[in-house]
Structure formats: C-alpha cells, structure tokens
Amino acid sequence: MHVLTNKMLKQSIQRLRFIVRKLTNKKLDVLDQLQEDHIRVEILFLQWRLSRSEASRRSIFEQIKHSLLLHARAEETLFYPACAQFPEFKGIIADGIEDHHHIKSLLHEISEISMDSDKANSKMKTLVKEVESHVAEEENHLFPHVRSKMKKNVFNRLGRELREYKHVREHKNAA
C-alpha cells in the first residue's frame, strides 16, 4: 500500500505541474504534451463509462481509439527514439512498445463488437487497466528521469516536433 501511495503522489505532483503550465498558458513541453494525451484519454474513458447508448459509446470509443493510436505513433516515432540514447531507459521503452502492441490489439478487438455488450464492458475494463498501467510507468518512472537527463535543446526540439507531428496528423484526419 505504501508503494502505491508513493506512486500516486508522484503522479499527482506531475499532474499538478502540467495543470499549472496549462493554466498559465505556458508552452507545453514534450512531457506535458504526452501527459495531456494521457489526461484526455482518461476523460474519454470516464465519458464512455457514463454513456448508456450504443451510438454514444461508439462515438466516444472512436475518439479513444484515435487518441491512443496517435499518441502511440508519436511516442514510437519521436519520443522513444530520443530516449533510447540513454541505456537506462531501454527497458522502459521496450515495455512501452509492448504496451502499445497490447493496446492496439485491444482497440482492434473492441472495434469489432457492439458497444452495449458485456464483452465490450469487459474489454474496455482491460483496456483501461492496460492504459493506466502504461501511463503510471511513464509518468512515475520515465518522465522524471527524462526531464533530468535530457539536454534542454533536445527536450525543446522534441516538444516542437511533437506539436508539429500531431498537428499534421490531425489535419490529415480532418481532410
């Protein structure tokens, strides 16, 4: 229980930092942007759970799927390769990529079933747990170390590249 409390405290501190930056209109750095994605998906999960109609759940699920796939591609394309320069991050990165694989597989499975079925509820619970575990690993272990070890110019460049990457992909999907 003590370990869980420390993890929750670390994550709360990370989230508080993000909220302060967001409220003060500071430009979000690469970790803030990734954390913003995490929070967005958590909110969508809550909306899905509170929704009762199949059509509403389907719409929310499509947003969850889009957000998670974009986030995973951004991490795998930009963030993880930049972190791979540090040997101590390789295990966490490998775990993150494996998590992404499981999450993508679950998203595909859920896409094929009715949103108001017991199977959808069960699969979504599994997806939520998988995403929460992934988020906790990143926010509690990887992010603090990246913030302290990565050179500021690389960190800032990653933030710009991530903003651009997501902007381009969002506009492709809108077209």
Number of C-alpha atoms within 10 A of each C-alpha: 6 7 8 9 10 12 17 14 13 17 19 14 14 18 17 12 12 19 14 11 15 14 8 8 9 10 12 18 20 22 23 20 17 23 20 17 17 21 14 15 22 16 13 19 21 12 15 21 14 10 15 12 11 13 13 15 22 19 13 19 21 15 16 20 20 16 16 21 16 17 20 22 15 19 20 16 13 17 21 19 13 16 21 15 11 12 8 12 17 15 11 18 20 13 14 20 18 13 18 22 13 15 22 17 13 17 21 12 12 21 15 9 14 15 22 16 11 11 13 18 16 12 17 20 14 14 20 17 12 16 20 15 12 20 21 16 17 21 22 19 16 18 19 14 15 17 14 9 12 15 10 11 9 11 19 15 13 18 22 15 16 23 16 12 16 15 11 12 12 13 9 9 8 7 5
